[in-house]
Amino acid sequence: MAAKDSASPDVVVIGCGVIGAAIAWELTQFGAEVVVLEQGSLAQGATGAALGVLVGVSSQVSGGVAAQLRLRSWQLFDPMIARLEAALGYPLPVNRQGILHGIWSEAELQRWQPTLSVRPQLTVLSTTELHQGFPHLSRDLVAGVLSPQDRQIAPRLFTAALVTAARQQGCQFYFHTPVLHWQTQGSRITSLETPQGSLFPRWVVIAAGLGSSGLAGIPMQGVKGQALTVYAPHIPQGPVITGRDLHIVPRPEGCLWIGATVEFDPVHGDPTPETPAHLLERAAALCPALGNALVIEHWAGLRPRPYQRAPLLGSPPGWDNLLVATGHYRNGVLLAPITAAVICDLILKGYTQECRLEDFAPPPLTHPIGLEPTL
């Protein structure tokens, strides 16, 4: 890191989950010299705990700026994957069979009407159509809403692919490398101190998820999510099945992902022993054959939820060369393309037309990051 070309990069991105990796890769497409710092391992935080279910078209919240941001990012997702596959020379495992939302009552179906009225891509399956097409699902379901254009991707593989492609363009990644200290001059960050040496970037991007709180005083709440990998070869492969805020995600070789919980104010971020039985019970209500599925992995993670509209994008008040791209809560994988596009615009052009930044503006930093060690 002591060499001049790496010590004075155009951009330092702090955090290498899916958001940081996407930003780094997009910046390298425009010739930017980028260094990524990650205090832990690749995709070990919220990205590693995610299921990668991209609820874009079929989000029931169909209005408002957050929904518009998700839909715009959904529009960018397939083109990003195509560019990434072209750069890598091999295909990524994207589930393009869509998402099927199980409907439990006529009243629930009625609540879908505002979304159905503005999303012609969605198809309502009658009770007969649902059980003919998906006989393994509960007979208590009265209908289904099928979204063929929604997607699912393995978040860790996606993030690793972004890192590989960015490295091919010269991006440098340093894992297990915390930021120890910041130096500032007026409204600018002038240097970052790490165990490997000093960096003198033109721009700094904080994409550290929950780590953004300790790093720069951005208030954030950790919301725990737990999920399972189960072996269930008798369940046919197809779209992601979702219902009552639970996802059943087809995986290769007869496996499924089941999850994830939404736990506010958790005592810790580790898996808890009682959760697999709870998740299997919920999954069996949607797909009865999963009641006795063999659990082969149980994992957990903390999602970064800001105390305002998610995500946080742009410069905190009073800073000239600091950008924030964090607090994506439950939509980090889905929002990776739009986040990368916005940050690239701000660094390369000084403005963006992808969204109204004031809608996602980060709050003022709660402590002066240049005075004391922050990680």
C-alpha positions as CSV (number, residue, x, y, z in Angstrom):
1,M,0.0,0.0,0.0
2,A,3.0,2.2,0.2
3,A,3.4,2.6,-3.6
4,K,2.3,6.0,-4.8
5,D,-0.3,4.7,-7.2
6,S,-2.1,2.8,-4.5
7,A,-1.5,5.3,-1.6
8,S,-3.2,8.1,-3.5
9,P,-6.2,6.5,-5.2
10,D,-9.1,8.4,-6.7
11,V,-11.5,6.6,-4.3
12,V,-11.3,4.6,-1.1
13,V,-14.4,2.5,-0.5
14,I,-14.8,1.4,3.1
15,G,-16.8,-1.9,3.3
16,C,-16.8,-4.9,1.0
17,G,-20.3,-6.2,1.2
18,V,-22.4,-6.2,-2.0
19,I,-22.8,-2.4,-1.9
20,G,-19.1,-1.7,-1.6
21,A,-18.1,-4.3,-4.2
22,A,-20.7,-2.9,-6.7
23,I,-19.5,0.6,-6.2
24,A,-15.9,-0.4,-6.7
25,W,-16.6,-2.4,-9.9
26,E,-18.7,0.4,-11.4
27,L,-16.0,3.0,-10.7
28,T,-13.3,0.9,-12.4
29,Q,-15.5,0.8,-15.5
30,F,-14.8,4.5,-15.9
31,G,-11.0,4.2,-15.2
32,A,-11.1,5.3,-11.6
33,E,-8.3,4.1,-9.3
34,V,-10.0,2.4,-6.4
35,V,-9.0,0.9,-3.1
36,V,-11.4,-1.1,-1.0
37,L,-10.9,-1.5,2.8
38,E,-12.8,-4.2,4.7
39,Q,-12.2,-4.7,8.4
40,G,-13.4,-8.4,8.2
41,S,-13.9,-10.9,5.4
42,L,-15.6,-10.6,2.1
43,A,-19.4,-10.3,2.5
44,Q,-19.3,-11.3,6.1
45,G,-21.9,-8.8,7.3
46,A,-25.5,-8.3,6.1
47,T,-24.6,-9.5,2.6
48,G,-23.5,-12.9,3.9
49,A,-26.8,-13.3,5.8
50,A,-29.0,-12.2,2.8
51,L,-31.1,-14.6,0.6
52,G,-30.8,-12.4,-2.5
53,V,-34.5,-12.3,-3.2
54,L,-35.0,-9.2,-5.4
55,V,-38.6,-8.1,-4.8
56,G,-38.8,-5.3,-7.3
57,V,-41.9,-5.5,-9.5
58,S,-43.9,-7.4,-6.9
59,S,-43.3,-5.1,-3.9
60,Q,-46.6,-4.3,-2.3
61,V,-45.4,-0.9,-1.5
62,S,-45.8,0.4,-5.0
63,G,-45.7,4.2,-4.3
64,G,-43.2,6.6,-2.8
65,V,-39.6,7.4,-3.4
66,A,-38.2,4.3,-1.8
67,A,-40.4,2.0,-4.0
68,Q,-39.3,4.1,-7.0
69,L,-35.6,3.6,-6.1
70,R,-36.1,-0.2,-5.8
71,L,-37.9,-0.4,-9.1
72,R,-35.2,1.7,-10.8
73,S,-32.6,-0.6,-9.4
74,W,-34.6,-3.7,-10.6
75,Q,-34.4,-2.2,-14.1
76,L,-30.6,-1.9,-13.8
77,F,-30.1,-5.4,-12.4
78,D,-30.2,-7.6,-15.5
79,P,-28.0,-5.2,-17.5
80,M,-25.5,-5.2,-14.6
81,I,-25.4,-9.0,-14.6
82,A,-25.0,-9.1,-18.4
83,R,-22.0,-6.7,-18.2
84,L,-20.5,-8.6,-15.3
85,E,-20.8,-11.9,-17.1
86,A,-19.2,-10.4,-20.2
87,A,-16.3,-9.1,-18.0
88,L,-15.8,-12.5,-16.3
89,G,-16.5,-14.8,-19.3
90,Y,-18.8,-17.1,-17.4
91,P,-22.5,-17.0,-16.4
92,L,-23.7,-16.2,-12.9
93,P,-26.4,-18.4,-11.2
94,V,-29.4,-16.1,-11.4
95,N,-32.8,-17.6,-10.7
96,R,-35.0,-16.0,-13.5
97,Q,-38.1,-18.0,-12.7
98,G,-39.5,-15.2,-10.7
99,I,-41.3,-15.0,-7.3
100,L,-44.6,-16.6,-6.4
101,H,-46.4,-14.9,-3.6
102,G,-48.8,-17.2,-1.8
103,I,-52.2,-15.7,-0.9
104,W,-54.0,-17.0,2.2
105,S,-57.4,-15.2,2.0
106,E,-59.6,-13.2,-0.3
107,A,-59.0,-10.2,2.0
108,E,-55.2,-10.6,1.5
109,L,-55.8,-10.7,-2.3
110,Q,-57.8,-7.6,-2.1
111,R,-54.9,-5.8,-0.4
112,W,-52.8,-6.6,-3.5
113,Q,-55.2,-4.7,-5.8
114,P,-53.4,-1.3,-5.7
115,T,-50.1,-3.1,-6.7
116,L,-51.8,-5.2,-9.4
117,S,-53.4,-2.1,-10.9
118,V,-50.0,-0.5,-11.6
119,R,-47.9,-3.6,-12.3
120,P,-49.2,-5.3,-15.4
121,Q,-46.3,-7.7,-15.3
122,L,-47.9,-9.5,-12.3
123,T,-50.2,-12.5,-12.9
124,V,-52.9,-13.7,-10.4
125,L,-53.2,-17.5,-10.3
126,S,-56.6,-18.8,-9.2
127,T,-56.9,-21.5,-6.6
128,T,-57.1,-24.2,-9.4
129,E,-54.1,-22.7,-11.4
130,L,-52.0,-22.4,-8.2
131,H,-52.5,-26.0,-7.1
132,Q,-52.2,-27.5,-10.6
133,G,-48.9,-25.6,-11.2
134,F,-47.5,-26.0,-7.6
135,P,-49.0,-29.1,-6.1
136,H,-46.4,-29.1,-3.3
137,L,-47.8,-25.9,-1.8
138,S,-50.4,-25.7,1.0
139,R,-54.0,-26.4,0.0
140,D,-55.0,-23.5,2.4
141,L,-53.6,-21.0,-0.2
142,V,-56.5,-19.5,-2.1
143,A,-54.5,-17.8,-4.9
144,G,-51.0,-16.7,-6.0
145,V,-49.4,-13.6,-7.4
146,L,-46.7,-14.6,-9.8
147,S,-44.0,-12.1,-10.7
148,P,-41.9,-13.6,-13.6
149,Q,-39.6,-10.7,-13.9
150,D,-38.3,-10.6,-10.3
151,R,-35.0,-12.3,-9.6
152,Q,-32.9,-14.1,-7.0
153,I,-29.2,-14.4,-6.8
154,A,-26.7,-15.8,-4.3
155,P,-25.4,-12.7,-2.5
156,R,-21.9,-14.1,-1.6
157,L,-21.3,-15.4,-5.1
158,F,-22.6,-12.1,-6.6
159,T,-20.3,-10.1,-4.4
160,A,-17.3,-12.3,-5.1
161,A,-17.9,-11.9,-8.8
162,L,-18.0,-8.1,-8.5
163,V,-14.7,-8.3,-6.6
164,T,-13.1,-10.5,-9.2
165,A,-14.2,-8.2,-12.1
166,A,-13.0,-5.1,-10.2
167,R,-9.6,-6.7,-9.6
168,Q,-9.3,-7.4,-13.3
169,Q,-9.7,-3.6,-13.8
170,G,-7.0,-2.8,-11.2
171,C,-9.0,-2.3,-8.1
172,Q,-7.1,-3.2,-4.9
173,F,-8.9,-5.0,-2.0
174,Y,-7.6,-5.1,1.5
175,F,-9.4,-7.5,3.9
176,H,-9.0,-7.6,7.7
177,T,-7.9,-4.0,7.3
178,P,-9.7,-1.5,9.6
179,V,-9.5,2.2,9.4
180,L,-7.6,3.2,12.5
181,H,-7.6,7.0,12.2
182,W,-8.8,9.8,9.9
183,Q,-7.1,13.1,9.2
184,T,-9.2,16.0,8.0
185,Q,-8.6,19.5,6.9
186,G,-11.7,21.7,7.0
187,S,-14.5,19.8,5.2
188,R,-12.2,17.3,3.5
189,I,-10.7,13.9,4.6
190,T,-7.0,14.1,3.7
191,S,-5.8,10.7,4.8
192,L,-6.8,7.4,6.3
193,E,-4.6,5.4,8.6
194,T,-4.6,1.6,8.3
195,P,-2.4,-1.2,9.8
196,Q,-0.8,-1.4,6.3
197,G,0.0,2.3,6.0
198,S,-1.6,5.6,5.0
199,L,-3.9,6.4,2.1
200,F,-4.5,9.8,0.6
201,P,-7.7,9.6,-1.5
202,R,-9.6,12.2,-3.5
203,W,-12.8,10.6,-2.3
204,V,-14.0,8.4,0.5
205,V,-17.1,6.3,0.3
206,I,-18.5,4.7,3.4
207,A,-20.4,1.5,2.5
208,A,-19.8,-0.3,5.8
209,G,-23.4,-1.2,6.8
210,L,-23.7,-1.4,10.5
211,G,-20.0,-0.5,10.7
212,S,-20.9,2.9,9.4
213,S,-22.2,3.8,12.9
214,G,-18.9,3.3,14.7
215,L,-16.9,4.5,11.7
216,A,-18.6,7.9,11.2
217,G,-21.3,8.3,13.8
218,I,-24.2,7.4,11.5
219,P,-27.0,6.2,13.8
220,M,-28.0,2.7,12.8
221,Q,-30.1,-0.2,14.2
222,G,-29.1,-3.8,13.7
223,V,-32.1,-6.0,12.8
224,K,-31.3,-9.7,13.1
225,G,-32.1,-12.1,10.3
226,Q,-31.7,-15.9,10.6
227,A,-32.0,-18.4,7.8
228,L,-31.6,-22.1,7.0
229,T,-30.2,-24.3,4.3
230,V,-32.2,-27.5,4.1
231,Y,-32.0,-30.6,2.0
232,A,-35.3,-31.3,0.3
233,P,-34.8,-33.0,-3.1
234,H,-38.6,-33.8,-3.3
235,I,-39.4,-30.1,-3.7
236,P,-39.4,-29.1,-7.3
237,Q,-37.1,-26.3,-8.5
238,G,-38.9,-23.2,-9.7
239,P,-39.6,-19.6,-8.6
240,V,-38.9,-18.3,-5.1
241,I,-42.0,-19.0,-3.0
242,T,-42.9,-16.4,-0.5
243,G,-45.7,-15.8,2.0
244,R,-46.3,-14.2,5.3
245,D,-42.8,-12.6,5.1
246,L,-41.0,-15.9,4.6
247,H,-39.0,-16.9,1.6
248,I,-38.4,-20.4,0.3
249,V,-35.5,-20.2,-2.2
250,P,-34.5,-23.0,-4.6
251,R,-30.8,-23.9,-4.5
252,P,-28.7,-26.4,-6.5
253,E,-28.5,-30.1,-5.7
254,G,-31.9,-30.4,-3.9
255,C,-31.3,-27.7,-1.3
256,L,-33.5,-24.8,-0.3
257,W,-32.9,-21.6,1.7
258,I,-35.6,-20.8,4.2
259,G,-35.8,-17.4,5.9
260,A,-35.4,-14.9,7.2
261,T,-36.5,-13.7,10.5
262,V,-36.9,-10.0,11.4
263,E,-35.7,-9.5,15.0
264,F,-35.5,-6.0,16.4
265,D,-33.2,-5.3,19.4
266,P,-31.4,-8.6,19.3
267,V,-29.1,-9.5,22.2
268,H,-26.5,-10.7,19.7
269,G,-26.0,-11.4,16.0
270,D,-25.4,-15.1,16.3
271,P,-27.8,-17.9,15.4
272,T,-30.1,-19.1,18.2
273,P,-30.9,-22.8,18.8
274,E,-34.7,-22.5,18.8
275,T,-34.8,-20.7,15.4
276,P,-34.6,-23.7,13.0
277,A,-37.7,-25.4,14.4
278,H,-39.6,-22.0,14.2
279,L,-38.6,-21.4,10.6
280,L,-39.4,-25.0,9.6
281,E,-42.9,-24.6,11.2
282,R,-43.5,-21.4,9.2
283,A,-42.2,-23.0,6.0
284,A,-44.4,-26.1,6.5
285,A,-47.4,-23.8,6.6
286,L,-46.5,-22.7,3.1
287,C,-45.1,-26.0,1.8
288,P,-46.2,-28.9,4.1
289,A,-43.4,-31.3,2.9
290,L,-40.8,-29.0,4.5
291,G,-41.9,-29.9,8.0
292,N,-39.3,-32.6,8.4
293,A,-36.6,-31.2,6.1
294,L,-33.0,-31.9,7.0
295,V,-31.3,-28.7,8.2
296,I,-27.7,-28.6,6.9
297,E,-26.8,-25.0,7.8
298,H,-28.2,-22.3,10.1
299,W,-26.8,-18.8,9.9
300,A,-27.6,-15.2,11.1
301,G,-26.7,-11.6,10.4
302,L,-27.6,-8.1,11.3
303,R,-29.2,-5.8,8.7
304,P,-28.3,-2.1,8.9
305,R,-31.5,-0.1,9.5
306,P,-31.1,3.7,9.7
307,Y,-33.4,5.8,11.8
308,Q,-34.8,7.5,8.7
309,R,-35.7,6.4,5.1
310,A,-33.4,3.7,3.8
311,P,-30.9,3.7,2.2
312,L,-28.6,6.7,3.0
313,L,-27.0,8.1,-0.1
314,G,-24.9,11.2,-0.7
315,S,-22.7,13.5,1.3
316,P,-23.3,14.2,5.0
317,P,-23.7,17.9,5.7
318,G,-20.4,19.8,5.9
319,W,-18.3,17.3,3.9
320,D,-16.8,17.8,0.5
321,N,-15.2,14.5,-0.4
322,L,-17.1,12.1,1.8
323,L,-20.0,10.0,0.4
324,V,-22.3,7.6,2.3
325,A,-23.9,4.5,0.7
326,T,-25.2,2.5,3.6
327,G,-28.3,1.6,5.6
328,H,-29.9,-0.5,2.9
329,Y,-31.8,-2.6,5.5
330,R,-33.4,-5.6,3.8
331,N,-32.8,-4.5,0.2
332,G,-29.0,-4.3,-0.1
333,V,-28.7,-6.8,-3.0
334,L,-31.6,-5.3,-4.9
335,L,-30.3,-1.8,-4.4
336,A,-26.7,-2.5,-5.3
337,P,-27.0,-1.4,-9.0
338,I,-28.8,1.9,-8.3
339,T,-26.4,2.7,-5.4
340,A,-23.4,2.1,-7.5
341,A,-24.8,4.2,-10.3
342,V,-25.6,7.1,-7.9
343,I,-22.2,7.1,-6.3
344,C,-20.4,6.9,-9.6
345,D,-22.5,9.9,-10.8
346,L,-21.6,11.9,-7.8
347,I,-17.9,11.2,-8.0
348,L,-17.5,11.5,-11.8
349,K,-20.1,14.2,-12.6
350,G,-21.0,15.9,-9.3
351,Y,-24.7,15.2,-9.7
352,T,-27.1,12.3,-10.4
353,Q,-30.4,12.0,-12.1
354,E,-31.1,8.5,-10.8
355,C,-32.9,9.8,-7.7
356,R,-33.5,12.9,-5.7
357,L,-30.7,12.9,-3.2
358,E,-32.6,14.9,-0.7
359,D,-34.9,11.9,-0.2
360,F,-32.1,9.7,1.0
361,A,-29.7,12.3,2.5
362,P,-27.6,11.1,5.4
363,P,-27.8,12.9,8.7
364,P,-25.0,15.1,10.1
365,L,-22.2,13.0,11.6
366,T,-22.5,12.8,15.3
367,H,-18.8,12.9,16.2
368,P,-15.8,14.5,14.5
369,I,-14.2,11.6,12.6
370,G,-10.8,13.2,12.3
371,L,-10.0,13.5,15.9
372,E,-10.0,10.0,17.4
373,P,-9.6,6.3,16.2
374,T,-13.0,5.1,15.0
375,L,-12.5,1.4,14.4
